[in-house]
């Protein structure tokens, strides 16, 4: 069939630079897993380089036109094309609890949701790499003290080592997006269990950043903390002043306060 036309409602921008596709494929280290899932392969510019590697490659694609193109042009993908929405699909219908990596040139309109779902599946995903809108990739990798540092930064860095790899210009896509892109990678920490309630940790981080201009004393009022705990000096700070370790320590204090 002819080449697939990019669909605006799916946020499709097809990468045309082969060297960048190869560079993205080379970001994964193939250690600790034998399978990789590419999200949103489109016409397979990244897929072809994954298929050259000693790893079992699956792709998940919501666009039926792209699915047909992949099926006709990549015989190595036979039986490994998942025609579903990654955000809604139970991926264990394919992986059945096994470890697998995630990679992709992610649609910008759902890229943060892809990261959040990856965090839900972190026990199965030792490595995650791909291309985002540059600002989103930078935000995931940002350290404390900046305006870009936020919920996504803290949650991703709590469980993964994150790294911003390189920037991609607009003119290497069809059609070109209005923003630059950035490639980043997350590698799961050797010990990615938290020494506190994970559910409470999420609540503390999200609640704090929802009112990021306020001190923690004010933004965390909703958690019904004791007056004694709220006198702790950490509550004089704003959320962007706390790194991951400080948020974990704060969660532990809140946990103890509730006993």
C-alpha positions as CSV (number, residue, x, y, z in Angstrom):
1,X,0.0,0.0,0.0
2,X,1.0,3.7,-0.3
3,X,2.6,5.5,2.6
4,X,0.3,6.3,5.5
5,X,-0.9,9.9,5.9
6,X,-0.3,11.5,9.3
7,X,-3.5,12.0,11.2
8,X,-3.7,15.2,13.3
9,X,-6.2,13.7,15.8
10,X,-3.8,11.0,16.6
11,X,-0.9,13.4,17.0
12,X,1.1,11.7,14.3
13,X,4.4,13.2,13.0
14,X,6.4,10.6,11.1
15,X,10.1,10.7,11.6
16,X,12.0,10.7,8.2
17,X,15.6,10.8,9.4
18,X,17.0,7.3,9.5
19,X,20.0,8.2,11.6
20,X,17.8,9.5,14.4
21,X,15.6,6.4,14.3
22,X,18.7,4.3,14.6
23,X,20.0,6.4,17.5
24,X,16.7,6.0,19.4
25,X,16.8,2.2,18.8
26,X,20.3,2.1,20.2
27,X,19.3,3.8,23.5
28,X,18.1,0.5,25.0
29,X,20.8,-1.8,26.4
30,X,18.9,-5.1,26.1
31,X,19.9,-6.2,29.6
32,X,17.4,-7.9,32.0
33,X,14.7,-8.5,29.4
34,X,14.2,-10.3,26.1
35,X,11.2,-8.4,24.7
36,X,10.5,-4.8,23.7
37,X,7.2,-3.0,22.9
38,X,7.2,-0.1,20.5
39,X,4.3,2.3,21.0
40,X,3.0,4.1,17.9
41,X,5.3,2.7,15.2
42,X,3.5,4.4,12.3
43,X,5.3,3.2,9.2
44,X,8.1,1.5,11.1
45,X,11.1,3.9,10.7
46,X,12.2,2.9,14.3
47,X,10.8,-0.6,14.1
48,X,13.2,-1.7,11.3
49,X,16.2,-1.0,13.6
50,X,14.6,-2.8,16.5
51,X,14.1,-5.8,14.3
52,X,17.8,-5.9,13.6
53,X,18.6,-6.4,17.3
54,X,18.7,-9.7,19.2
55,X,15.3,-9.0,20.9
56,X,11.7,-10.0,20.5
57,X,10.0,-6.9,19.1
58,X,6.2,-6.2,19.5
59,X,4.5,-3.1,18.3
60,X,1.2,-1.5,19.5
61,X,-0.6,0.8,17.1
62,X,-4.1,2.4,17.3
63,X,-4.1,3.6,13.6
64,X,-5.6,0.8,11.5
65,X,-4.0,2.2,8.3
66,X,-0.6,2.0,9.9
67,X,-1.3,-1.5,11.1
68,X,-2.1,-2.6,7.5
69,X,1.2,-0.9,6.3
70,X,3.3,-2.7,9.0
71,X,1.6,-6.0,8.3
72,X,2.4,-5.7,4.5
73,X,6.0,-4.4,4.8
74,X,7.5,-6.1,7.9
75,X,7.1,-9.8,7.7
76,X,9.2,-10.2,10.9
77,X,6.3,-8.6,12.8
78,X,3.8,-11.4,11.9
79,X,1.8,-12.1,15.0
80,X,3.4,-9.3,16.9
81,X,1.3,-6.3,15.8
82,X,-1.1,-5.3,18.5
83,X,-3.9,-3.2,17.0
84,X,-5.0,-1.5,20.2
85,X,-4.8,1.7,22.3
86,X,-1.8,1.3,24.6
87,X,-3.5,3.4,27.3
88,X,-6.6,1.1,27.5
89,X,-5.1,-2.3,26.6
90,X,-4.1,-4.9,29.2
91,X,-0.6,-5.5,27.9
92,X,-0.3,-8.7,29.9
93,X,-2.5,-10.4,27.3
94,X,0.8,-10.4,25.4
95,X,3.6,-10.3,28.0
96,X,1.9,-12.4,30.8
97,X,3.9,-10.8,33.6
98,X,7.3,-11.0,31.8
99,X,9.9,-8.2,31.8
100,X,9.9,-6.0,28.7
101,X,11.2,-2.6,27.6
102,X,9.1,0.2,26.1
103,X,10.3,2.4,23.2
104,X,8.8,4.8,20.7
105,X,8.3,8.1,19.0
106,X,5.4,8.9,21.2
107,X,2.4,10.9,20.1
108,X,2.8,14.2,22.0
109,X,-0.8,14.4,23.0
110,X,-0.6,11.3,25.2
111,X,3.1,11.1,26.0
112,X,2.7,11.9,29.7
113,X,-0.1,9.4,30.1
114,X,2.3,6.8,28.6
115,X,4.8,7.6,31.3
116,X,2.2,7.3,34.1
117,X,1.1,3.9,32.7
118,X,4.7,2.8,32.6
119,X,5.1,3.7,36.3
120,X,2.0,1.6,37.0
121,X,3.8,-1.3,35.3
122,X,7.3,-0.5,36.7
123,X,7.7,-4.0,38.1
124,X,7.7,-5.3,34.5
125,X,9.5,-2.5,32.7
126,X,13.2,-2.2,33.5
127,X,13.8,0.2,30.7
128,X,11.9,2.9,28.8
129,X,13.2,5.2,26.1
130,X,11.7,7.4,23.4
131,X,11.0,10.8,21.9
132,X,8.7,13.4,23.4
133,X,8.0,17.0,23.0
134,X,11.3,18.6,24.2
135,X,9.7,20.3,27.2
136,X,8.1,17.1,28.4
137,X,11.4,15.1,28.1
138,X,13.2,17.8,30.0
139,X,10.5,17.9,32.7
140,X,10.8,14.2,33.4
141,X,14.6,14.6,33.8
142,X,14.5,17.9,35.7
143,X,16.0,18.2,39.1
144,X,14.6,20.2,42.1
145,X,14.7,24.0,42.1
146,X,13.2,24.8,38.7
147,X,9.8,25.6,37.4
148,X,9.8,22.6,35.1
149,X,10.4,20.2,38.1
150,X,7.0,18.7,39.1
151,X,4.9,15.6,39.6
152,X,6.2,13.7,36.6
153,X,9.8,14.5,37.6
154,X,9.5,13.2,41.2
155,X,7.4,10.1,40.4
156,X,9.7,9.0,37.5
157,X,12.9,9.6,39.4
158,X,11.6,7.8,42.5
159,X,11.7,4.5,40.6
160,X,14.0,5.1,37.6
161,X,17.4,6.7,36.7
162,X,16.4,9.2,34.1
163,X,18.6,10.8,31.4
164,X,17.9,13.4,28.7
165,X,19.8,12.2,25.7
166,X,19.5,14.5,22.7
167,X,17.3,17.1,21.0
168,X,15.6,16.6,17.6
169,X,14.7,19.4,15.2
170,X,11.2,19.9,13.8
171,X,12.3,19.5,10.1
172,X,13.0,15.7,10.4
173,X,9.3,15.0,10.6
174,X,6.4,14.7,8.2
175,X,4.5,16.9,8.9
176,X,6.9,19.0,11.1
177,X,5.6,19.7,14.6
178,X,5.6,23.3,15.9
179,X,8.0,22.4,18.7
180,X,11.4,20.6,19.1
181,X,11.5,17.1,20.3
182,X,13.7,15.4,22.9
183,X,14.8,11.8,23.4
184,X,15.1,10.6,27.0
185,X,15.7,7.2,28.7
186,X,14.6,5.7,32.1
187,X,16.4,2.8,33.6
188,X,14.8,1.2,36.6
189,X,16.7,1.4,39.9
190,X,18.1,-1.8,41.3
191,X,16.0,-1.2,44.4
192,X,12.8,0.5,43.2
193,X,10.7,-0.2,46.3
194,X,9.9,2.8,48.5
195,X,10.5,2.8,52.3
196,X,7.1,4.2,52.7
197,X,3.5,3.8,51.4
198,X,3.6,4.2,47.7
199,X,0.0,5.3,47.6
200,X,0.6,8.0,50.2
201,X,3.8,9.1,48.4
202,X,1.8,9.6,45.2
203,X,-0.8,11.6,47.2
204,X,1.8,13.8,48.9
205,X,3.6,14.6,45.7
206,X,0.5,15.3,43.6
207,X,-1.2,17.4,46.4
208,X,2.0,19.4,47.0
209,X,2.4,20.3,43.3
210,X,-1.2,21.1,42.7
211,X,-0.6,24.3,44.6
212,X,3.1,24.6,43.9
213,X,3.4,28.3,44.8
214,X,2.3,27.6,48.3
215,X,4.4,26.2,51.1
216,X,3.8,22.6,52.1
217,X,2.2,23.8,55.3
218,X,-0.6,25.3,53.2
219,X,-0.8,22.9,50.2
220,X,-0.9,19.8,52.4
221,X,-3.6,21.0,54.8
222,X,-6.1,18.7,53.1
223,X,-4.2,15.7,54.5
224,X,-5.3,16.7,58.1
225,X,-1.8,16.7,59.6
226,X,-1.3,17.2,63.3
227,X,-0.3,20.7,64.5
228,X,3.0,19.2,65.9
229,X,4.0,17.8,62.5
230,X,3.1,21.0,60.7
231,X,5.7,22.8,62.8
232,X,8.5,20.7,61.2
233,X,10.8,23.0,59.2
234,X,10.2,21.1,56.0
235,X,6.7,22.6,55.8
236,X,8.2,26.0,55.3
237,X,9.4,24.8,51.9
238,X,7.7,24.8,48.5
239,X,7.4,21.5,46.6
240,X,10.1,22.3,44.0
241,X,12.6,22.6,46.8
242,X,12.3,18.9,47.7
243,X,14.2,16.2,45.8
244,X,12.9,12.6,45.7
245,X,14.6,11.6,48.9
246,X,13.1,14.6,50.7
247,X,9.6,13.7,49.4
248,X,10.1,10.1,50.7
249,X,11.2,11.4,54.1
250,X,8.2,13.7,54.2
251,X,5.9,10.8,53.4
252,X,7.5,8.8,56.2
253,X,6.8,11.6,58.6
254,X,3.2,11.9,57.5
255,X,2.8,8.1,57.8
256,X,4.1,8.1,61.3
257,X,1.9,11.1,62.2
258,X,-1.2,9.1,61.3
259,X,-0.4,6.2,63.6
